[in-house]
Structure formats: C-alpha cells, structure tokens
Amino acid sequence: MRKIVFAERAFHKFKKYFKLVLATIIIIVFTKLFLLDFYWIPSVSMEPTLLKGDHVVALKIAYGFLFRILPSRGDIVVFKLPADPSYYVKRVIALPDETVNIKLSDLIINNKKVKKIYDVNVKKYKYIESDNVVLKEFADNKSYSVMQSNIQMIPDFITPYTNTSSGLFLLGDNRSNSIDSRNWGSVDKKRIIGKIVLIWLSIDPETHKIRWDRLGLVH
C-alpha cells in the first residue's frame, strides 16, 4: 500500500514539474520568436554607440507583430541579408524611395545635407581610440553619435544612391570602418528583425572585465 501511495505522489510531483518546465520552454520560445532576442556585437563597426563586446537586446515587437511597421530614421536595427546566416546591426539612415549621397564625409539625404557637430563629451567616449573624431548627426528631430577616423575619409559615391520602394539605407556609426549599405545597397524592410534598445552586458575584449558604465538604453 505504501508503495502505491509513494508512486502516486512521485507521479503527481513529476506532473507538476513537467508542466512548469513545459510552460517555461513555451514562454522562452514565444519570447525569442516574437518579442525580443539577445545579440553580441563582434566588431567595431557601430562605435561609438555600440562597442565590440557589448551584449544587446533587440525588441522584435517594435515593428509590429502581424502588420509590419516601417523603422524610423535613426533606429539601430538587427537584420539578415539574403543567403547569409549572419546577423548584422546598423543604423537606419534613409527610408524607401529616398536618395542618399556622401561627399567629403557629409551625408546628404534627398539633396539636403544632414547637420552634424563635434561631440565634446570626452567622458562618454573614453573607450574610443584618440585617432577618431566623434560627431553628432541630426535627422528628423533626433540626434545620434557617429565616428570618423582622422586619417580615412568616407568614400564619395560616384552617383547618388536611390533606395527601392521597400529598401532601407543602413550605415554603421563607425563611418570609416563599416561594411554596410555602401557595399550591399539598400536592405529590404522585410529583413529587419528588431530594434536594438538596450545594452544588458558589456565585456572588454582585451581585459575581459565588465564595463558597468556601458549598461543601459541605446540611442
């Protein structure tokens, strides 16, 4: 009799924990598929905003669940290219049907030069090497930081580039060291996975120490 009671208790306990584990798995899968996901920044192409070693959160639901919403200019997005398993993180610079030009490091959208000024917040960019210049760009009532080498200039376009009706022109914030829409052309909005919103962990790739001051919202 005792063996039967013990077996029943063990079965109910197993059933209880099985339901808990199953529910947890369902929540994790649903979250990763539809709500948010986590990515690691492996290169310097998004400096000074995102550093090599930053771990970020992408909000997938930011651009809609059933009906896709167009990202805004200035958003940092994660996406995939055709026939490429890698994930990329870049900033939205131009929207569908807009024309982009770059002349002497100046960004020109629809024949209008994007305003930029030097960013003098030295403390904020203490991880950036001294041979780079940090600037603020202003577009659509937003501002964001970009970086440019003192030595290398952004290459001029031979002719202005015009996005397709569903294309987004994406650039790395490290304008002198980024493979982006200057190489691929525009990226179809359907390939955008989510919006980068948060740095939840940052580890210096040289010292392997946590950069606590890096944690927080991404702009």
N, C-alpha and C positions, 0 to 999 in steps of 0.2 A: 504493500500500500504506500509506504513511504517513497519507494522508487517511482511510483506513478505520479505522486504529488510533486516530487523533485523534478521529474521530466516535464510536467505541465508548467511549473514555474520557470524552468530553463527556456521552454519554448516561448512563453509569453515575454520573457526578458529579451530573447533573441528577436522576436517580432517587433518589440518596441524599438530596439536599437537599429534594426534593419530599416524601419520606417524613417527614423531620424537621419540615418546615413543617406537613404534614397532621396529624402526631401532636400538635404544639403547639396547633393550632387545635382539635382534638378535646378536648384537656385543658382549654383555656380555656373552651370551650363547656360541657363537663361540669361544670366548677367553678362557673361562673356560674349554671347551671341548678339544680344540686343541692347544692353545698357552701357557697359563700359569694359575697357580692357587695359592691360598694362604693357608698356613698351620700354625698351632700353635704348639710349642714344649712344651709338657706337663711334661717331665721328665728330669732327669739329665744324661741320657744315652749317649748323644752326647757332653757332656762337655769335653774339654774346648772350642770347636769350636762353639757349639750352646748351649745356656743356657735355663733352664726352664723359660718360659715366653717370649722367642723370637718368633716373628711372621715372617715367611719367605715366599719367592716367589719361586715356582718351575716352571722352564721353561720346559713345556711339549714337545715343538717342538725340544728340544736339541737332542733327539734321533730319530728324523725323524717323518715324517707325514704319508706317505704311506708305506715307507720301513724303518723298524726298524734298528737303528744303535746301536751297542754294546757300553754300557757305558765304560769309561776308568777307569783304576785303580786309586783310589784316589778321584773319584767323590763322592759327597754326593747325595744320591738319595732318592726319596719318592716312596713307593711301597705298595702293599697289599698282604697278604698271603691268601692261599686258605681257604674258609669257615670262613673268619674273616673280619668283616666290617671295622676294624680299619685301619688307615694309619700309616706306620712306616717310620722313617728316619734313615738311616745308611750309612756307607761309604763302597764303593766297594774296597775290599782287594784282591780278587783273581778272575780270569776270567775263562770261561769254560775250562774244562779238566785240570786245574791246581791243584796241590796238596798243601794243607795247613797243617802246623804243628805249635804247640805252645809249647815251652819248656822253663821253668823258665822265663816266661814273654817275651821271644823272639819270634817274628813272623818269620816263615820260609816258603817261597814260592818256590816250586819246588826244595827243598833241599838247597836253598840259603837263608841265614839269612838276614832279612831286616835291613838295617842300621838305628840306632837311636842314638840321642844325647840328653842331657838335654837342655831344653829350659829355658834360664835365663831371658826372657822378663817378669819381675815381674809386670810391669805396665799393660801390655796387659791382664794379667790373675788375676786382682785384685779381681774378683768376685769368684775365686776358693778358696775353703777352704784349710787351710795350711797343712792338713794331706794328701794332694795329691801331686804327682810329675807330672809335665808336661814335655813331651818329644817330640822331632821332629822325625818323621819317614820319610825315603826317599825311593821312589819307582818310577821307570820309569821317572826319571828326575823331579819328583815332591816332594814336602815336605808338610807335614801337621802335626798338633799337636794332640797328644793323651795324655790321663791322666791315671795315675795308683796310686792306694792307697798305702801308705807306709805300710799298715797292710796286705791287701789282695793281693795275687798273682793271676795272670791269671791261671786258671787250665790247666794243661798239657792235651793234647789229649792222649788217650790210644793208638790209631793208627792214622797216618796221614789221613786227610780227602781229598778225591779227588772229585772235582766238576763234575757234569754231563756235557754233551756236550752243554747244554744251560743254565747251572747254574752259578750264581754269589755268591761268598762268601762275606757276608756283616758283618761288625763289627761296634759297637758303639765306638766312640772315647774315651769314659769313659770305658776303658778296664776292670776295676774292678767292674763295676756296669752297665751292659748292657745285655739284653736278645737279642740275635742275632743269626747268623748262627752257633754259638757254640751250640745252643739249637735246631734250626729248620733244620739245614743243609743248603744247597745252595738254592737260590731263583731263579726261572726261569726268564730269561731276559724279557719275555713277561709280567711279573707282575710289571716291572718298569714303573712308571707313568711319572716321570720327574726328572730333575736335580735341586737341591737347589742352587740358585745363589745369593740370596740377603736377608739380614735382613732388613725389612722395618719398624719394630716397635719392641721394647723390653721393657717389663714391669716387674719390680722386683716383684715376687710373695709375698714377705714379706712386702715391703713398698708401693707397688702399684705405684711407681714412674717410669717415663720413663727413661731408661738407654740410653741417647742420644749417648754416645760414642760407643754403640753396633751397630748402624746403618751403613750399608754398604755391600759390596760384601762379599761373603762367599768363603773360600778357603779350 
